[in-house]
Amino acid sequence: MTQSLDNAQIEALVRRAVRAIVNNDSTSAAQPPGWVDGKPNLRVSISARHVHLSDEHVETLFGPGATLTPMKDLYQDGFFAAEQTVMIIGPKKRMLPSVRVLGPTRPFSQVELAFTDSISLGLDIPIRHSGDIEGTPGCVMVGPAGTVQLDKGVIRAARHVHMNQSDAQFYGVKKGDFMDLKITSPQCTITMSDVLVRADDTSKLEVHIDTDEGNACNLDSATKIELIPSGGGCGCKAH
């Protein structure tokens, strides 16, 4: 009788665990990407200096047939930091020795630096949104198998927020709009305007700022983060 009772208890526990797993999976599947408990989960990430490469330049820098080797997945699904790094050389042979390559590859190569990085290289780089590289300075990229001379493509990436369409609806914004980001941090509270909305069907809510901006607001010590439609609005999300 005791053994029979124990088996019944075990069976009930197993059934309960299976139901919990199924219910959680159903809830997750019903939620938009990145949402937690039925709401967007705001994340602010510092985007350190990095390089995006074309397939052609991957082979030039790392050898014929070379492909990018994922080292660490990024927050956005399908994107990763690669094992590979390159040296960036600016005017007067000033250099940054190990700049991480991000994947996957792109149709054309692009280097994204912070303002202080550009000073170190001796480059005057404009603030641009990714892909807008006409009229920007170039540099030399050096890998273990070769070098690439970029005639253009070195930028300081403008701050922006990735989001899906459900996030956009939650905040009352659309692709191409601008938002304000308020970061409350001890003695370093700051509001950043002109945060470009990049909305699609699959992205998770994530603001990208560069290292200079992250240091200016002491992001690691932030106690509250708010994303607000420009001109005010009430759809802010804070944590």
Secondary structure, 3 states (H helix, E strand, C coil): CHHHHHHHHHHHHHHHHHHHHHHHHHHHHHCCCCCECCECCCEEEECCCEEECCHHHHHHHHCCCCCCCEEEECCCCCCEEEEEEEEEECHHHCEEEEEEEEECCCCCCEEECCHHHHHHHCCCCCEECCCCCCCCCCEEEECCCCEEEECCCEEEECCEEEEEHHHHHHHCCCCCCEEEEEEECCCCCEEEEEEEEEEECCCCCEEEECHHHHHHCCHHHCCEEEEEECCCCCCCEEC
